[in-house]
């Protein structure tokens, strides 16, 4: 299916890459269908692109790439709402933000996905071990071009 994006223009996305959020993502309750788009062949980052709104996309990643002991405490009813009985069957992503030269992840608002049905929900955790701006990685500094006379 071709979807329109403001960043990449029209993209041909396999229907198997669509994810449905019954209640939307925080702040965007009316946007329910997203496409998971790879940012690069060997990258751990993805674009979560709204199918219906070209200007709405989030960078997401598996938080365990950066926080190896991260485990989202998912309640049984939250799992059941996306058709899962155990958290081991879920794929968890977090939304990534860039603040200055740091990439941060919202570990308090993980996206939990049933990979079989591609249904998902965003959780709001009360666990204070995690923050909405947990440092993931520092970006390399770009060298300023030097002028020669």
N, C-alpha and C positions, 0 to 999 in steps of 0.2 A: 504494500500500500504506500502511496506517496503522501507524505505529510509535509506541511509547510513549516519552516523554521526561520526565525529572524537571523540566526547565526550562520547557518549553512545553506540557506535556500531550500529548495525542495529535496527531501530525502526519501529514498525508497527503503522502507523498513519492513522486514519480515513480520507477519502477524504474530509469530511466536515470541517476538520481542516486546509485545504490548503487555502492560501491567495495569490492572484495574484497582483503584482505591475507592471502595464503596462510599467512604465519607470524605474523600479528597485528602489533600495534604494540608497541614496547618496553614491557615491564611488563605487557602484556595479551595474551599469546600465544593465549589461547583466544577472544578477541573478533576475529573475522575479517571481519565485514561491517559496513560503516558507510554512512551516508547523508551526502552533502554538502549542507548546508542553508545558504542565503544568510542573512546577518545583516541585510541591508538592500538596497534596490534598487540603490544606487550604491556599495555598500561593497566593499572589496577583501578583507574578512574573511568567513570561512565557519565554520559549526559542522561538525565531523566527528563525527557522532552515531552511537554504536553502535546497531545495529538490535536486538540481543538484550539489551542492558543499558541501561535508561532513565537510569541515573545516570552513564553514561560518555560524555563528549563533550569534544572538544578544539576550541579556536579555532585555525584555520589561515589562512595567507595565502601568496600568491606572494612569496617573499623579494625578488624583483627590483623590487617596488614600493618597497622601502626601500634595498636594496643592489644598485644597478643592474649591478654587475659580478659578481654572485654566479653561479657556475657550479659545480654539484655534480659532482665527478669520478666519473662512473659507469662502473664496469667493464663490459666486454662481457658477462660471465656474469650480472651483476646485471640488465642490460637484457634479456638472453635469458630470464631467469626470469619476466619479465612480458610476454614476447612482443614485445620491441622490438629493432631492430638499430641504431638511432641515438638519441642523447639528444635530438635535435631533435624527436622525436615524443613526448616525455614532458612531462607537466605536473608541475611540482615545487611542493610546498607545504612549509612548515615549521610546527611547532607553536608557538603564541604563548603567552606567559605574562605576567602582570602582576606586576611587582615595584615596590612603592611607586607612584610616578607614572609608571613607565616600562613600555612594552610591549617585551618581548624575544622574539627568535626563536631556536629551536634550529637553527642553521645546520649543526651537526655531525650532525644526525639528520634529513635531509630525507626527505619522503615522495615517492616517485617513482611516477607513475601513468601507465599506458597508457590514454589517453583513449578509444581504440577499444573495448578489451575491458573497461575499468574494473577491471583488476587492478593491484595496487600492492604496493610493499614499502617498508619504512623502512630507510634505509641508516645505517650508522655510519661516518662519515668519520674518517680519521686526520689529515687536513689541519688543522694547528694555526692556520691563518689565521682559522679560524672557531671560534666558541664555542657552547656550549649556551645561552648567555644574551646573545646579540648584541643591543645596543640597537637598536630599530626606530623608536620614537617616544615622545616625552614626552606624557602625557595632559594636557589642559587642566585647570587648577586650578578647582575649583568655589568660587564665592564663598559664604562663610558668610552665612546670613541674619542681619541685624542686628535686634536687638530695640529697639523704641521704647517709651518709657514713656507 
